[in-house]
Amino acid sequence: MVLLALIAALALAHRPLLRAAGHVLVVEDPGAPADALVVVAGGTPGREARAAALFQSGAAPRVLVSRQFVPKRVQILIDMGIRPLDFQGESVRVLERLGVPRDAILTLDQPVEITETELRQVAAAAKARGWHRVTLVTSPFHARRVRLIWRRTAAGAVEAGIAVAQDECSSEDGWWRRRRCSEAVLHEYLGLFALYANVSSWMR
């Protein structure tokens, strides 16, 4: 009877628990106007759309785009002329199509594979340009890890707000019903664990 009661309790409670697990990852605080909006790599075109909307609202005078690492299979398609742009080029093109002038878009040159490396580059660029505040634009489930990485990377030298771009995983109730969304949530929790355990440099 006790076992049956536990099974029944888990069956009734799993949805609220899973929903809460997703909500824990989501943080958003764009805060005050910034020197630049930073489109954290990935999630095109959603993150670019949010950045463009913030730019149009006057949240910042420029948008910074990293150079995301291009896998060999994608580079082959680019070299063959089948795929015209790399990930950074696609991000810039989306921003332009959404009304951000090309001269307001800044790009970084060094390819990055993981968020820690990317945000180190962004922090270095911000310090070199004398910026005091940026707004990091990412997806909801990625937001908490981005904020933690930035706080460790920038160490207070450059402030950062967080703005999220809703995606298919965060915009519907029941992310655990979709494999891609479940993998994204698991990835974020593993990433947070790796950061707190100081082993994230081992993971790619």
MDAnalysis code that builds the backbone (N, CA, C; Angstrom):
import MDAnalysis as mda
import numpy as np

u = mda.Universe.empty(612, n_residues=204, atom_resindex=np.repeat(np.arange(204), 3), trajectory=True)
u.add_TopologyAttr("name", ["N", "CA", "C"] * 204)
u.add_TopologyAttr("resid", np.arange(1, 205))
u.add_TopologyAttr("resname", ["MET", "VAL", "LEU", "LEU", "ALA", "LEU", "ILE", "ALA", "ALA", "LEU", "ALA", "LEU", "ALA", "HIS", "ARG", "PRO", "LEU", "LEU", "ARG", "ALA", "ALA", "GLY", "HIS", "VAL", "LEU", "VAL", "VAL", "GLU", "ASP", "PRO", "GLY", "ALA", "PRO", "ALA", "ASP", "ALA", "LEU", "VAL", "VAL", "VAL", "ALA", "GLY", "GLY", "THR", "PRO", "GLY", "ARG", "GLU", "ALA", "ARG", "ALA", "ALA", "ALA", "LEU", "PHE", "GLN", "SER", "GLY", "ALA", "ALA", "PRO", "ARG", "VAL", "LEU", "VAL", "SER", "ARG", "GLN", "PHE", "VAL", "PRO", "LYS", "ARG", "VAL", "GLN", "ILE", "LEU", "ILE", "ASP", "MET", "GLY", "ILE", "ARG", "PRO", "LEU", "ASP", "PHE", "GLN", "GLY", "GLU", "SER", "VAL", "ARG", "VAL", "LEU", "GLU", "ARG", "LEU", "GLY", "VAL", "PRO", "ARG", "ASP", "ALA", "ILE", "LEU", "THR", "LEU", "ASP", "GLN", "PRO", "VAL", "GLU", "ILE", "THR", "GLU", "THR", "GLU", "LEU", "ARG", "GLN", "VAL", "ALA", "ALA", "ALA", "ALA", "LYS", "ALA", "ARG", "GLY", "TRP", "HIS", "ARG", "VAL", "THR", "LEU", "VAL", "THR", "SER", "PRO", "PHE", "HIS", "ALA", "ARG", "ARG", "VAL", "ARG", "LEU", "ILE", "TRP", "ARG", "ARG", "THR", "ALA", "ALA", "GLY", "ALA", "VAL", "GLU", "ALA", "GLY", "ILE", "ALA", "VAL", "ALA", "GLN", "ASP", "GLU", "CYS", "SER", "SER", "GLU", "ASP", "GLY", "TRP", "TRP", "ARG", "ARG", "ARG", "ARG", "CYS", "SER", "GLU", "ALA", "VAL", "LEU", "HIS", "GLU", "TYR", "LEU", "GLY", "LEU", "PHE", "ALA", "LEU", "TYR", "ALA", "ASN", "VAL", "SER", "SER", "TRP", "MET", "ARG"])
u.atoms.positions = np.array([
    [0.815, -1.213, 0.000],
    [0.000, 0.000, 0.000],
    [0.854, 1.271, 0.000],
    [1.935, 1.188, 0.775],
    [2.831, 2.350, 0.827],
    [3.451, 2.593, -0.543],
    [3.883, 1.514, -1.189],
    [4.484, 1.641, -2.519],
    [3.487, 2.209, -3.510],
    [2.272, 1.710, -3.469],
    [1.234, 2.216, -4.366],
    [0.958, 3.694, -4.100],
    [0.973, 4.077, -2.825],
    [0.753, 5.478, -2.465],
    [1.861, 6.364, -3.011],
    [3.117, 5.870, -2.931],
    [4.243, 6.637, -3.456],
    [4.149, 6.784, -4.966],
    [3.788, 5.711, -5.643],
    [3.642, 5.768, -7.096],
    [2.554, 6.757, -7.482],
    [1.437, 6.708, -6.746],
    [0.335, 7.631, -7.037],
    [0.759, 9.076, -6.799],
    [1.520, 9.302, -5.727],
    [1.973, 10.667, -5.425],
    [2.904, 11.182, -6.505],
    [3.812, 10.325, -6.969],
    [4.729, 10.739, -8.035],
    [3.975, 11.013, -9.329],
    [2.980, 10.202, -9.620],
    [2.194, 10.401, -10.841],
    [1.471, 11.740, -10.806],
    [0.986, 12.117, -9.626],
    [0.270, 13.386, -9.499],
    [1.218, 14.582, -9.455],
    [2.426, 14.363, -8.911],
    [3.331, 15.497, -8.675],
    [4.339, 15.720, -9.784],
    [4.491, 14.773, -10.723],
    [5.600, 14.903, -11.665],
    [5.466, 16.120, -12.553],
    [4.245, 16.483, -12.941],
    [4.097, 17.655, -13.804],
    [4.512, 18.939, -13.110],
    [4.008, 19.221, -11.897],
    [4.483, 20.442, -11.214],
    [5.987, 20.452, -10.979],
    [6.562, 19.281, -10.655],
    [7.999, 19.221, -10.411],
    [8.783, 19.492, -11.683],
    [8.359, 18.890, -12.791],
    [9.043, 19.122, -14.056],
    [8.864, 20.563, -14.523],
    [7.666, 21.097, -14.321],
    [7.426, 22.488, -14.698],
    [8.337, 23.421, -13.893],
    [8.462, 23.125, -12.591],
    [9.332, 23.940, -11.736],
    [10.790, 23.814, -12.162],
    [11.194, 22.618, -12.580],
    [12.577, 22.415, -13.029],
    [12.896, 23.295, -14.225],
    [11.929, 23.480, -15.113],
    [12.131, 24.378, -16.246],
    [12.164, 25.830, -15.819],
    [11.251, 26.203, -14.910],
    [11.172, 27.601, -14.469],
    [12.442, 28.047, -13.745],
    [13.084, 27.137, -13.045],
    [14.310, 27.487, -12.314],
    [15.387, 28.006, -13.260],
    [15.399, 27.497, -14.471],
    [16.437, 27.885, -15.430],
    [16.206, 29.268, -16.031],
    [14.988, 29.775, -15.916],
    [14.619, 31.010, -16.608],
    [14.829, 32.222, -15.715],
    [15.675, 33.125, -16.135],
    [15.849, 34.414, -15.458],
    [15.823, 35.499, -16.531],
    [15.245, 36.627, -16.197],
    [15.219, 37.739, -17.144],
    [15.217, 39.052, -16.393],
    [16.146, 39.906, -16.748],
    [16.250, 41.229, -16.151],
    [17.043, 42.125, -17.091],
    [16.397, 42.612, -18.167],
    [17.128, 43.467, -19.116],
    [17.721, 44.693, -18.455],
    [17.005, 45.225, -17.452],
    [17.527, 46.363, -16.710],
    [17.615, 47.646, -17.520],
    [18.580, 48.473, -17.148],
    [18.738, 49.799, -17.740],
    [19.258, 49.702, -19.169],
    [19.144, 50.800, -19.927],
    [19.741, 50.825, -21.276],
    [21.218, 50.436, -21.225],
    [21.661, 49.763, -22.264],
    [23.016, 49.210, -22.289],
    [23.842, 49.830, -23.405],
    [25.142, 49.594, -23.347],
    [26.026, 50.037, -24.427],
    [25.885, 49.152, -25.660],
    [25.482, 47.887, -25.445],
    [25.314, 46.972, -26.576],
    [24.402, 45.825, -26.188],
    [23.718, 45.308, -27.180],
    [22.968, 44.065, -27.060],
    [23.850, 42.950, -27.597],
    [23.935, 41.852, -26.888],
    [24.779, 40.735, -27.305],
    [23.883, 39.547, -27.654],
    [23.928, 39.124, -28.918],
    [23.180, 37.936, -29.326],
    [24.046, 36.726, -28.991],
    [23.701, 36.035, -27.918],
    [24.462, 34.843, -27.546],
    [24.265, 33.793, -28.637],
    [25.335, 33.161, -29.055],
    [25.316, 32.267, -30.212],
    [24.295, 31.152, -30.061],
    [23.604, 30.862, -31.174],
    [22.590, 29.814, -31.188],
    [21.188, 30.412, -31.231],
    [20.229, 29.553, -31.540],
    [18.835, 29.986, -31.475],
    [18.401, 30.946, -32.551],
    [19.124, 31.007, -33.669],
    [18.709, 31.870, -34.784],
    [17.412, 31.314, -35.390],
    [16.417, 32.165, -35.687],
    [16.425, 33.627, -35.654],
    [15.786, 34.244, -34.407],
    [15.397, 33.416, -33.419],
    [14.667, 33.937, -32.279],
    [15.426, 34.957, -31.459],
    [16.685, 34.679, -31.168],
    [17.464, 35.609, -30.351],
    [17.714, 36.913, -31.100],
    [17.932, 36.799, -32.400],
    [18.117, 38.011, -33.212],
    [16.843, 38.855, -33.232],
    [15.701, 38.185, -33.286],
    [14.435, 38.919, -33.298],
    [14.239, 39.704, -32.003],
    [14.577, 39.096, -30.879],
    [14.453, 39.808, -29.601],
    [15.445, 40.958, -29.535],
    [16.676, 40.723, -30.005],
    [17.681, 41.785, -30.006],
    [17.251, 42.939, -30.897],
    [16.685, 42.620, -32.065],
    [16.234, 43.670, -32.979],
    [15.108, 44.488, -32.355],
    [14.196, 43.823, -31.662],
    [13.100, 44.538, -31.005],
    [13.630, 45.456, -29.908],
    [14.601, 44.975, -29.152],
    [15.200, 45.808, -28.108],
    [15.949, 46.985, -28.720],
    [16.655, 46.729, -29.818],
    [17.365, 47.807, -30.505],
    [16.383, 48.882, -30.967],
    [15.286, 48.457, -31.564],
    [14.286, 49.417, -32.061],
    [13.662, 50.218, -30.921],
    [13.609, 49.624, -29.734],
    [13.028, 50.322, -28.589],
    [14.011, 51.284, -27.928],
    [15.254, 51.287, -28.396],
    [16.258, 52.183, -27.833],
    [17.016, 51.604, -26.654],
    [16.963, 50.281, -26.481],
    [17.635, 49.657, -25.343],
    [19.149, 49.722, -25.456],
    [19.675, 49.840, -26.670],
    [21.120, 49.945, -26.892],
    [21.360, 50.450, -28.310],
    [22.486, 51.121, -28.554],
    [22.752, 51.667, -29.891],
    [23.425, 50.697, -30.850],
    [23.770, 49.496, -30.392],
    [24.487, 48.545, -31.247],
    [24.195, 47.120, -30.803],
    [24.486, 46.180, -31.729],
    [24.291, 44.756, -31.452],
    [25.594, 44.028, -31.749],
    [26.025, 43.185, -30.828],
    [27.263, 42.422, -30.986],
    [26.931, 40.962, -31.283],
    [27.609, 40.408, -32.288],
    [27.380, 39.017, -32.704],
    [28.702, 38.255, -32.657],
    [28.712, 37.131, -31.957],
    [29.909, 36.292, -31.897],
    [30.073, 35.505, -33.196],
    [31.250, 34.906, -33.356],
    [31.475, 33.993, -34.478],
    [31.390, 32.566, -33.949],
    [30.243, 31.948, -34.176],
    [30.043, 30.587, -33.707],
    [30.867, 29.602, -34.540],
    [31.445, 28.632, -33.865],
    [32.232, 27.609, -34.543],
    [31.383, 26.890, -35.590],
    [31.962, 26.681, -36.769],
    [31.247, 26.015, -37.861],
    [31.757, 24.576, -37.974],
    [30.898, 23.582, -37.749],
    [31.327, 22.188, -37.895],
    [31.786, 21.894, -39.320],
    [32.596, 20.874, -39.448],
    [33.162, 20.528, -40.747],
    [32.084, 20.271, -41.789],
    [31.012, 19.577, -41.405],
    [29.953, 19.247, -42.368],
    [29.289, 20.507, -42.918],
    [29.150, 21.529, -42.057],
    [28.555, 22.790, -42.512],
    [29.545, 23.552, -43.375],
    [30.825, 23.536, -42.989],
    [31.839, 24.226, -43.779],
    [31.939, 23.639, -45.181],
    [31.766, 22.326, -45.312],
    [31.783, 21.691, -46.633],
    [30.655, 22.236, -47.502],
    [29.484, 22.388, -46.912],
    [28.347, 22.939, -47.657],
    [28.613, 24.386, -48.077],
    [29.263, 25.158, -47.193],
    [29.607, 26.539, -47.529],
    [30.620, 26.561, -48.675],
    [31.628, 25.716, -48.580],
    [32.662, 25.659, -49.623],
    [32.087, 25.228, -50.967],
    [31.057, 24.393, -50.939],
    [30.423, 23.932, -52.174],
    [29.433, 24.944, -52.736],
    [29.190, 26.019, -51.972],
    [28.243, 27.025, -52.417],
    [26.800, 26.639, -52.188],
    [26.568, 25.535, -51.499],
    [25.200, 25.093, -51.213],
    [24.598, 25.920, -50.085],
    [25.428, 26.221, -49.089],
    [25.002, 27.082, -47.987],
    [25.769, 28.383, -48.102],
    [25.082, 29.502, -48.317],
    [25.795, 30.745, -48.619],
    [26.492, 31.415, -47.436],
    [25.984, 31.224, -46.220],
    [26.517, 31.950, -45.072],
    [26.856, 31.004, -43.932],
    [27.830, 31.418, -43.098],
    [28.073, 30.683, -41.865],
    [27.088, 31.171, -40.810],
    [27.194, 30.662, -39.578],
    [26.221, 30.997, -38.535],
    [26.232, 32.494, -38.211],
    [27.420, 33.073, -38.140],
    [27.506, 34.503, -37.855],
    [26.893, 35.315, -38.987],
    [27.174, 34.926, -40.230],
    [26.596, 35.624, -41.373],
    [25.085, 35.562, -41.375],
    [24.539, 34.406, -40.996],
    [23.075, 34.273, -40.927],
    [22.502, 35.179, -39.845],
    [23.190, 35.240, -38.714],
    [22.729, 36.093, -37.619],
    [22.709, 37.564, -38.037],
    [23.784, 37.998, -38.688],
    [23.850, 39.385, -39.167],
    [22.759, 39.663, -40.188],
    [22.539, 38.733, -41.109],
    [21.519, 38.925, -42.136],
    [20.126, 39.027, -41.524],
    [19.846, 38.208, -40.510],
    [18.543, 38.275, -39.838],
    [18.361, 39.632, -39.170],
    [19.388, 40.094, -38.471],
    [19.300, 41.404, -37.811],
    [19.017, 42.512, -38.821],
    [19.701, 42.451, -39.959],
    [19.475, 43.457, -40.998],
    [18.044, 43.403, -41.514],
    [17.551, 42.198, -41.766],
    [16.186, 42.038, -42.266],
    [15.155, 42.558, -41.263],
    [15.521, 42.528, -39.978],
    [14.605, 42.981, -38.932],
    [14.811, 44.452, -38.576],
    [15.592, 45.155, -39.391],
    [15.679, 46.606, -39.246],
    [16.867, 47.156, -38.506],
    [17.840, 46.325, -38.172],
    [19.050, 46.825, -37.513],
    [20.047, 47.225, -38.598],
    [20.467, 48.484, -38.650],
    [21.426, 48.914, -39.689],
    [22.745, 48.162, -39.586],
    [23.350, 47.894, -40.730],
    [24.606, 47.132, -40.722],
    [25.683, 47.833, -39.923],
    [25.716, 49.165, -39.947],
    [26.766, 49.863, -39.203],
    [26.521, 49.861, -37.693],
    [25.363, 49.319, -37.264],
    [25.093, 49.176, -35.834],
    [25.362, 47.758, -35.346],
    [25.831, 46.892, -36.252],
    [26.109, 45.497, -35.911],
    [27.619, 45.278, -35.847],
    [28.106, 44.839, -34.694],
    [29.517, 44.529, -34.514],
    [29.699, 43.019, -34.483],
    [30.802, 42.537, -35.038],
    [31.059, 41.099, -35.058],
    [32.423, 40.797, -34.454],
    [32.508, 39.640, -33.800],
    [33.771, 39.152, -33.264],
    [34.371, 38.148, -34.236],
    [35.689, 38.083, -34.284],
    [36.372, 37.281, -35.300],
    [36.722, 35.863, -34.864],
    [37.007, 35.670, -33.578],
    [37.502, 34.371, -33.128],
    [36.356, 33.375, -32.960],
    [36.408, 32.220, -33.628],
    [35.331, 31.221, -33.481],
    [35.252, 30.687, -32.053],
    [34.037, 30.428, -31.594],
    [33.824, 29.897, -30.245],
    [32.918, 28.676, -30.318],
    [33.194, 27.696, -29.443],
    [32.405, 26.465, -29.406],
    [31.474, 26.414, -28.215],
    [31.874, 26.978, -27.072],
    [31.070, 26.875, -25.867],
    [30.790, 28.273, -25.315],
    [29.763, 28.335, -24.457],
    [29.313, 29.627, -23.946],
    [30.378, 30.325, -23.114],
    [31.140, 29.559, -22.314],
    [32.178, 30.191, -21.499],
    [33.193, 30.938, -22.360],
    [33.645, 30.302, -23.425],
    [34.609, 30.949, -24.312],
    [33.997, 32.169, -24.980],
    [32.763, 32.028, -25.408],
    [32.086, 33.142, -26.069],
    [31.972, 34.352, -25.148],
    [31.519, 34.128, -23.925],
    [31.316, 35.263, -23.025],
    [32.636, 35.865, -22.556],
    [33.707, 35.078, -22.518],
    [35.025, 35.659, -22.239],
    [35.407, 36.642, -23.341],
    [35.149, 36.262, -24.571],
    [35.443, 37.160, -25.691],
    [34.576, 38.414, -25.635],
    [33.311, 38.233, -25.331],
    [32.402, 39.382, -25.241],
    [32.851, 40.322, -24.132],
    [33.196, 39.764, -22.978],
    [33.648, 40.598, -21.853],
    [34.913, 41.366, -22.227],
    [35.847, 40.692, -22.896],
    [37.084, 41.360, -23.314],
    [36.795, 42.479, -24.300],
    [35.877, 42.235, -25.237],
    [35.513, 43.265, -26.215],
    [34.845, 44.450, -25.535],
    [33.987, 44.158, -24.562],
    [33.291, 45.228, -23.851],
    [34.277, 46.099, -23.061],
    [35.224, 45.461, -22.392],
    [36.219, 46.209, -21.624],
    [37.100, 47.049, -22.552],
    [37.489, 46.464, -23.680],
    [38.354, 47.181, -24.621],
    [37.670, 48.412, -25.195],
    [36.344, 48.347, -25.331],
    [35.593, 49.471, -25.898],
    [35.081, 50.433, -24.841],
    [35.362, 50.135, -23.581],
    [34.946, 51.023, -22.505],
    [33.469, 50.955, -22.185],
    [32.829, 49.833, -22.523],
    [31.407, 49.687, -22.216],
    [31.227, 49.400, -20.727],
    [30.127, 49.888, -20.188],
    [29.832, 49.676, -18.774],
    [28.733, 48.643, -18.552],
    [27.899, 48.457, -19.573],
    [26.773, 47.532, -19.422],
    [26.392, 46.935, -20.772],
    [26.073, 45.649, -20.774],
    [25.548, 44.986, -21.967],
    [24.270, 44.253, -21.581],
    [23.481, 43.919, -22.591],
    [22.315, 43.064, -22.380],
    [22.532, 41.792, -23.184],
    [22.556, 40.668, -22.504],
    [22.791, 39.372, -23.131],
    [21.454, 38.770, -23.538],
    [21.308, 38.475, -24.817],
    [20.050, 37.949, -25.345],
    [20.216, 36.464, -25.623],
    [19.415, 35.654, -24.968],
    [19.536, 34.214, -25.134],
    [18.168, 33.572, -25.007],
    [18.138, 32.234, -25.010],
    [16.874, 31.525, -24.847],
    [16.578, 31.357, -23.361],
    [15.308, 31.157, -22.993],
    [14.948, 31.112, -21.574],
    [15.698, 30.063, -20.762],
    [15.762, 28.835, -21.235],
    [16.399, 27.780, -20.460],
    [17.918, 27.948, -20.364],
    [18.484, 28.754, -21.232],
    [19.930, 29.009, -21.237],
    [20.298, 30.172, -20.313],
    [19.290, 30.928, -19.880],
    [19.535, 32.221, -19.249],
    [20.284, 32.129, -17.929],
    [19.906, 31.194, -17.055],
    [20.561, 31.139, -15.747],
    [22.051, 30.814, -15.892],
    [22.376, 29.884, -16.776],
    [23.782, 29.536, -16.965],
    [24.561, 30.706, -17.564],
    [23.944, 31.436, -18.500],
    [24.589, 32.610, -19.085],
    [24.889, 33.648, -18.009],
    [23.921, 33.883, -17.138],
    [24.136, 34.877, -16.078],
    [25.271, 34.456, -15.139],
    [25.307, 33.186, -14.784],
    [26.359, 32.701, -13.894],
    [27.735, 32.821, -14.547],
    [27.817, 32.423, -15.808],
    [29.097, 32.516, -16.523],
    [29.556, 33.968, -16.603],
    [28.623, 34.875, -16.906],
    [29.012, 36.282, -17.033],
    [29.523, 36.838, -15.709],
    [28.838, 36.514, -14.621],
    [29.272, 37.028, -13.326],
    [30.681, 36.558, -12.986],
    [31.008, 35.336, -13.354],
    [32.355, 34.826, -13.094],
    [33.369, 35.419, -14.061],
    [32.939, 35.649, -15.290],
    [33.861, 36.120, -16.322],
    [34.156, 37.607, -16.198],
    [33.101, 38.402, -16.079],
    [33.268, 39.859, -16.042],
    [33.688, 40.356, -14.669],
    [33.348, 39.590, -13.631],
    [33.757, 39.916, -12.258],
    [33.423, 41.354, -11.869],
    [32.272, 41.832, -12.318],
    [31.821, 43.164, -11.944],
    [32.366, 44.288, -12.786],
    [33.297, 44.014, -13.684],
    [33.882, 45.078, -14.505],
    [32.879, 45.625, -15.513],
    [32.016, 44.768, -16.018],
    [30.961, 45.162, -16.956],
    [29.659, 44.537, -16.478],
    [28.651, 45.347, -16.254],
    [27.359, 44.827, -15.822],
    [26.638, 44.189, -17.008],
    [25.700, 43.296, -16.694],
    [24.937, 42.658, -17.765],
    [23.507, 42.416, -17.326],
    [22.584, 42.753, -18.215],
    [21.198, 42.357, -18.050],
    [20.956, 41.116, -18.899],
    [19.869, 40.429, -18.626],
    [19.500, 39.232, -19.376],
    [18.138, 39.449, -20.016],
    [18.072, 39.243, -21.336],
    [16.798, 39.286, -22.057],
    [16.620, 37.946, -22.751],
    [15.417, 37.391, -22.679],
    [15.197, 36.071, -23.262],
    [14.280, 36.165, -24.478],
    [14.539, 35.260, -25.412],
    [13.720, 35.133, -26.618],
    [12.943, 33.837, -26.501],
    [11.644, 33.915, -26.427],
    [10.836, 32.716, -26.281],
    [11.067, 31.757, -27.447],
    [11.133, 30.475, -27.133],
    [11.289, 29.466, -28.175],
    [10.245, 28.375, -27.989],
    [10.292, 27.344, -28.829],
    [9.256, 26.323, -28.795],
    [9.263, 25.526, -27.499],
    [10.403, 25.451, -26.829],
    [10.476, 24.685, -25.591],
    [9.908, 25.457, -24.407],
    [10.209, 26.728, -24.329],
    [9.788, 27.524, -23.181],
    [8.387, 28.097, -23.334],
    [7.883, 28.156, -24.559],
    [6.595, 28.807, -24.771],
    [5.404, 27.870, -24.589],
    [5.660, 26.585, -24.415],
    [4.566, 25.650, -24.216],
    [4.725, 24.902, -22.906],
    [3.600, 24.578, -22.286],
    [3.626, 23.852, -21.029],
    [3.833, 22.366, -21.338],
    [4.869, 21.783, -20.790],
    [5.136, 20.376, -21.046],
    [6.371, 20.163, -21.887],
    [7.455, 20.863, -21.535],
    [8.696, 20.718, -22.303],
    [9.192, 19.274, -22.294],
    [8.864, 18.530, -21.259],
    [9.354, 17.157, -21.114],
    [8.725, 16.190, -22.124],
    [7.710, 16.645, -22.835],
    [7.072, 15.784, -23.840],
    [7.810, 15.804, -25.172],
    [8.742, 16.710, -25.323],
    [9.487, 16.820, -26.576],
    [10.951, 16.475, -26.319],
    [11.470, 15.574, -27.119],
    [12.820, 15.079, -26.886],
    [13.853, 16.202, -26.948],
    [13.752, 17.072, -27.956],
    [14.747, 18.141, -28.096],
    [14.723, 19.059, -26.889],
    [13.535, 19.341, -26.379],
    [13.408, 20.232, -25.222],
    [13.934, 19.552, -23.959],
    [13.650, 18.265, -23.817],
    [14.163, 17.524, -22.662],
    [15.686, 17.497, -22.685],
    [16.256, 17.302, -23.862],
    [17.711, 17.307, -23.987],
    [18.283, 18.677, -23.644],
    [17.567, 19.750, -24.032],
    [18.043, 21.107, -23.732],
    [18.062, 21.364, -22.231],
    [16.999, 20.951, -21.538],
    [16.939, 21.156, -20.090],
    [18.023, 20.335, -19.393],
    [18.183, 19.085, -19.800],
    [19.235, 18.245, -19.211],
    [20.610, 18.859, -19.455],
    [20.821, 19.365, -20.660],
    [22.106, 20.001, -20.989],
    [22.386, 21.183, -20.066],
    [21.363, 21.979, -19.795],
    [21.559, 23.151, -18.934],
    [21.880, 22.748, -17.504],
    [21.200, 21.728, -16.987],
    [21.503, 21.293, -15.625],
    [22.893, 20.681, -15.526],
    [23.281, 19.922, -16.551],
    [24.640, 19.386, -16.560],
    [25.669, 20.519, -16.658],
    [25.340, 21.548, -17.448],
    [26.230, 22.693, -17.570],
    [26.380, 23.442, -16.264],
    [25.273, 23.621, -15.541],
    [25.340, 24.289, -14.248],
    [26.143, 23.464, -13.248],
    [25.914, 22.159, -13.259],
    [26.690, 21.286, -12.368],
    [28.182, 21.404, -12.676],
    [28.526, 21.398, -13.966],
    [29.932, 21.486, -14.361],
    [30.556, 22.798, -13.911],
    [29.789, 23.881, -13.978],
    [30.301, 25.178, -13.529],
    [30.551, 25.185, -12.024],
    [29.572, 24.698, -11.257],
    [29.727, 24.700, -9.808],
    [30.813, 23.724, -9.354],
    [31.010, 22.660, -10.136],
    [32.044, 21.680, -9.786],
    [33.404, 22.043, -10.387],
    [33.441, 23.153, -11.147],
    [34.679, 23.617, -11.782],
    [35.285, 22.570, -12.739],
    [34.412, 21.907, -13.492],
    [34.892, 20.932, -14.469],
    [34.383, 21.262, -15.875],
    [33.813, 22.439, -16.045],
    [33.231, 22.778, -17.346],
    [34.266, 22.829, -18.448],
    [35.538, 23.106, -18.105],
    [36.583, 23.159, -19.129],
    [36.854, 21.787, -19.732],
    [36.411, 20.734, -19.069],
    [36.609, 19.389, -19.595],
    [35.551, 18.994, -20.620],
    [34.463, 19.781, -20.672],
    [33.315, 19.386, -21.473],
    [33.224, 20.235, -22.736],
    [32.871, 19.610, -23.839],
    [32.679, 20.306, -25.110],
    [31.368, 19.841, -25.765],
])
